[in-house]
Amino acid sequence: MHFFISPAYQLAFFRLDDKFSLDQAFYDRCPPFKIQGMTDKYSKLFLKLTATALNQPKMLHAYHPLMTDVVSATIMEFTQSGTLDVFELTSSIAVKIAIVWILGKQFYKAHADDMVQLILQIEKDIASPLNSFFPGWPHPPCIRMQKAIETMFKWVSHEIKLRRMVNANAPVQCDLLQLLLNCHECNVLLEADISRFMLTLFLAAHTNTAANMGWTIYELAKHTHLQQRVRAEVVPTQTTESLDSDSTFTDFYPSSGTRNLESHMPITTACIKETGRLYMKLLLLRKSLCDAQFGGYKILKGELICISPGCVALDSKLFEYPNVYNPDRWLPSNHKSTTSKPKIIPPMNMPQFGIGKHHCLGERVVLMAIKTIVLPELLRRFECTLDSNEQIVIPDYFGSISSPFPKHPIRIKVVPI
């Protein structure tokens, strides 16, 4: 996608000659949007600190109570009318969760709702055809996007200045921004540099997370028998009043740091995997480092290779009835409910989180949020069913910058339990 919307592509569209380079066209796509992220020597440092903020048990345990409060309040707000727009809910939750671990509690209190609208506006304008084919031109999507980015930068820069001036007796905040400010190597960075990196993280954190949550909730509302099974797994056998969400989280990620992603909540995990298989069609682009033979094809060094999990996921040779949402296919073969088992093996079974060096740093936080906060908070309170007036649901694979949202809003009914 980056290649097709690049300035180099536009040139090639009108004049293709021997000097044209496909891989150069692909990488030339980056400059128009450098404002969205860091490309200098500090990128690796930022990514290292991000991995720390996302994966350390101490950090995860610090985030969880606040994330639970945020998700609970958001769900109650959206369910007041008895129906809700699924993806509007999950978008709000995804951005708010990102605010908590990136910028902390005080920033959340000051800017949460406005920040949600800013991120959604930026993503919408990035995906605009005008921004794709004419980046940097003074057309409405570009003007709106730049204005939204400037507003976010102003808020983040103000937060950075406040923290750099804070006295030693002030309470220590546990979030990514504080990790950056505590790092000696980051002291030379300007507020704008950090703000750009923060925007990159927000864009990376929102779409895939919101889409995965949204399609999972939609399928559970569509298949109420699955919803009952997931509810039995994510909601402890306690009354609503006495439910302690931290007990579910502690099982998922003990303070000792023992990681138990696959075995914890197998049915819920299977639903998340099946959502990824059926809906998340993220392309994986790589550059060949050497000449190779694969599947009868000769691949030359330097060529771009596109791996399409979407095609693999719908291959009937690998998945029985590939167009059917069937989480049981992911359960262990000795499980009583297993009707079919994929022939592929991990880690390729959850392509929405990437693979290898390009694996998503936020997988652990996303799974933690879905399995121990979002689904428990929603399903312990409500029975969810599709709105009877709901039209045919079609994923829009061209309306977002990564994972698809539906072409039209999906509304579900929520009935208190």
N, C-alpha and C positions, 0 to 999 in steps of 0.2 A: 504494500500500500504506500509506503514511504517513497518508493521509486516512482510510482505512477503519478504522484502529486508533486513531484519535485520540479524545480526550475530546469534541471537537466533533461527531464522527461519532456517538458514543454518544447525545449529546443529540438530534441530528437523527433518529436511528433511532426515537425515541419521539415527537418533536414537530418536524415540519418546518413552518416558517412563512416569511413574506416576509422576515424579518430574517436568515434563515440564509444564509451566504456560503460557497460551496464552497472558494474560494481561502483564506479565513480559516481554514476547518476544516483545510485541508492544512497551513498554516503553524503552526497551533496544536499540531500534533503534536510540535513540537520541545521545548517546555519540560520535559516529564517526563524527557528524556534529556540535558539540558544537561550533566550530570555527565560525559558521554562525550566532550565536545569543547568547544572554545573558540568563543564567539560574540561576543567583545568586540573592541576595536580592535586587539588583537594578532594576530588571526587572519590578516590579510593578511601580516604580517611572518613569522609562522610558516610560511605556505604558500610565501613567497618563499625562505626558508632551506631548506625541504624540497625545493623544485625544484633549488636549488643542490646539496644533498647527493645528490640522485638523478641529476643529469645532467652534472655537471662530470667531464670525463675523468680529472682527477687523483683525484677521489673514487672513481670507478668502478674505477680501477686499484688503489686502496688496498684496496677491499672484496674484490676478486676472489680473491686467494689464500686469505683466511680463509673466504670463502663456499665455495670449492672443498673445503677441508678439512672444513667443517661438513657439506656435502652428501654427500661421500664417506663420512664416518663414519656418517651417518644411514642411507645406503643399505646399508652393510655390516651395520649393526645389524638392519635390517628383513629382510634376505635370509638370515639365518643358518639359518632353518628350511626354506628351499627354496621357500616360498610367502610372499606378503605381501598385506596389505590396501592396495590402491592409494591410497585417499584418506586412510588413516591415515598412510601414508608422505608424501604430498604436503602434508598439513596440517602435519606436523612440520617438513618442509623449509621451507614458506612462513613459518611463525612464526620459525624459527631464522634464516633469512635476514634477516627484518625486525629481529630483535634485533641482528644484526651491524651493520647500517647505521644503526639508530636509537640504540642504547644502547652499542654497542661490545663489544670482545673481553672485557674484564674482567667486565662484567655478564653476558655470555654464559656464561662459565665458572662464575659463581656461581649463575645462575638459569635456564639454558636449558630443561631438561626441565620444571621446575615452571611456567615461563612458558607453555610450550606448553599444558599442562593448564588453566591459568587462562584463556587466551584462548579455548580451545575451550569451556570452561564458560560464559564470559560470552556468547559467540555463541549457544550453545544456549539459554540462558535468555532472551536478548533475543527470540529467535524463538518463545518459549513463548506460547501463546494467553493465558495468565493475565497475562503481562507486557504483551501487546499490548492487551488490553481493560481491564485494571485496573493500569496502571502506577503504581508507588509504593505499592501495597497490601502488607501484610505476609504475602504468600503465599510458599510455598517457593521458586519460581523467582526472585522479586524478592530474597528474603533471601540466596539463594546468590549471585546476581549482585552485590549490594552488597558481600558479604563478599569475593568474588574481586577486585572493583575496589579495595577498601580494601587488600587484600594487595599488589596490584600497585603502588598509590600509595606504599605504605610502602617497597617495594624501590627504586622510582625516586627517591623523595625522599632516601633514604639515599645513592644513587649521586650525586645532585646535590650533597648536602652534602659528600661526600668530594672531589668535583672542585673545589668552591669553596674548600676548605681546602688543596688540594694546593700544593706549593711549585713555584717556577719551574723547578727542575731535573728535575721529573718528566717522563716521556715524554709527548709530545703525542698524544692520541687522535684518530683520524680518523673521526668519526661525527656524526650529526645533533645529538645532545645537546651535543657540544662546540661545534658551530657556534652553537647557541643561547646557550650560556654565554659564548662569546666576543663575542657581539653586545651592544654597549653598551645598546641599547634594551631588551634582555631582562633587564638586571640587576635591575630592580624587580620582576620576577615572582617569585611564591612557588613553592615546590616543587610544591604542589598544582596550580597553573595549568599548569605544564609537564607534569606527570603526566597531566592530562586530555587535553592535546593528543597526548601519546604514545599513550594508549589509543585515541584516534580513529584514529591512523595504523595501529596494529596491527589494528584491526577492518577498516580499508580495505584493508590489505595482505594479509590472510589469505585470505578466502573466494574472491575471484576468481582469485588466483594459484594456490591449491591446486586449485580446480576446473579451471582451464585445464590445469594439469599433469596432473591425475588423468585427465580424459577423453582427453587426448592419449595418455598411456601406455596406457590401456585400449584405444583404437582401434589403436595400434601392436601391442599384444599380440594383438588380434583379427585384424588383417590383417598377417601376418608378412612378406608381400612389401613392404609399406610400411616395416615395421621395418627390413628389409635395406637399403632405399634411404636411409632416414634415418641408419642406422648408418654407411653408406659416406660420408655427408656430414659427420657431426658428429665421427666418430672419425678422427683423422689416420692415415695409413698408417705406423704405428710399432708396436712391440711394446708390450704393456701396461706393462711395466716402464719403458720409456723415454718413455712418453707425457707430454708437457708440455701441460697444459690451457691454460696461458697463451698458447700459440701460437694456439689457436682463438679465444681472447678478443681477442688483439691484432688479428687479422683482422677481428673483429666491430666493435671500437671502438679504433682506433689512438690512440696517445697524442697525436697531433696534433689529435684531436677530430673527425676526419672521420666523419660518421654514415652508416652503410651498412646500415640495417635491412632493407630490402626485398630487395636483391640478394644479401646474404650468406646462404648456406644456403637456396636457393629451395625445395627440397622440404620441409625442416623448417619454414620459414616458412609454406608452403602448408598443412601439417598443423595448425599453430597457428591459422591463419585458419579452416580448416574446422571445427576444434573450436569456435571462437567462433561460427561460423554455426549449427552444429547444436545446441549446448548452452547457450550463454550468452544468456539471454533477458531481460537487464536492460532495464527500461522507461526511456524518456527523457521526463521531464516538464518542460515549459516553460510560461511565462506569456506570452501574446500582448501585445506592446507597442503594437500599433496594429491597426485594422481591416484585414482582408485577405481576399482571395479565393484559394482554393487547391483545385484539383481539383473545381470546381463547388460547393464549400462556402464559406459565409460565416463567417469567424472574427472575432468581436468583440474589441475591445481589453479586456484583463483576463481573458479566458477561459484556463483551463488546457488545454494541449494535450499529449496522450500519444502519443509515437512508439513503435511496437513493432517493434524489430529482429527479434524472434522471428517475427512474422507475415511480414515481408519476406523473412526467410531461408528460409521454407518455401513461398514463392510459386513455383510451377512456371513462371510466365512469365519469371522472372528466373534461376532455377536449374534446370537439367535434373535430373530425379530428385532432388528436394530432400531426401528422407528418407534418401538414400544418402550415406555418408561417402566423399567423393571429393576429396581434396586437389588432384588434377590440375586441377580446374576453376580454381584460382587461379594456375596457371603461365602465363607469357607465351604468347601465341597461336602463336609460332613454335617452342615447345618440342615435341619429338617425342611426348611423353607426353600432351599436352593433348587431352582428349576433349570438353570443354565449357568455355565461358568466361562468367563472370558479366557481365551487362549493366550492372550498377552500376559506379561508378567510385570510387576512393579519394577522401576518407578514410573513406567509409561502409563499407568492406569489412572493418573490424575493430571492430564496435560494442562489443565487450567492454571497450574502452579509452576509450569515450566520444568526444565530438566537441567541437571548438571550445574555449570557455572552460572547459567541464566535462570536458575531456580528462584522462585519468588521468596524474598526475605521475609515477607509477611505471612507466609502460609500458617505458621503456628498461631499467630494472633487471630487470623481469619477463622480458622477451625475452632479456636477457643471461643471466639465471639458467637459463632453460629451454634455450636454444640452445647455450650455451658451458659449462654446468656440469651440470645435472640429466640431460639426455639423454646427453651424452658419458660421464658417470660411470656411468650405468646400463647403457647399451648396449655400452660397451667391455668390460664384465665379464660380462654375462648375455644369454642368449636369453630373451625373455619370451613366454609363452603363457598363454591363459586357463585357469583351473582347469577340468578336465573336469566337475566337479560344479557349475559356476557356473549359477545360475538366470538367468531373463530379467532383463536390466538395465533399470531404470526410473528416470529422473531424478526427484528429489523437488523440485518447484518451490515447495513451501510449507514446507520444513523448514529453510531457511536465510534469512538476511536479504538475500541478493543472488543470486549464481550457485548453480545447483543441485548438490547432491551426490546420489549414488544412494540409493534408498530402502533398499537392502540392501548390505552390504559387497561390494566387487568384489575377489576374490582372483586373483592371477596366479602362475604357476609361474616360477621363475627358475633357469636352468641355466647354470652357469659356462661361459664360452667357452674 
